[in-house]
Amino acid sequence: MIIGFVQTKGGTGKSTLAVNTAFSGYMNRKFGSIALVELDPQGTLKSWWEDRDEMGYNPGNVSFHHISSTQKEVFQQGIKSISDYNELMIMDIPGESTGNLHTRFACAFCDLVIIPMR
């Protein structure tokens, strides 16, 4: 299953919702392997993940992946590769500011798209 959080407006809570969904007790009981995937070149989740790693927090069954390439083939292969090895993939998808590529392709891969509003 692939869940995507997307919104063209920044500051709507996409990253926060993605993290909390990935680490929720329900999702961790239901899915044996969860990939938290950041597609935003800004790297909000990447910084958060690195901070947790430096503090020694155990991620359990959640892995982190950052795909910032805007090359269609690299992007598609990254998504496919990650989804092949995880029961659940949760994507933090940037809005239109990255030239539409991430938004359009990521949403096409998703089973469920969640659009947080301010």
Order of alpha helices (4+ residues) and beta strands (2+ residues): beta-alpha-alpha-beta-alpha-beta-alpha-beta-alpha-beta
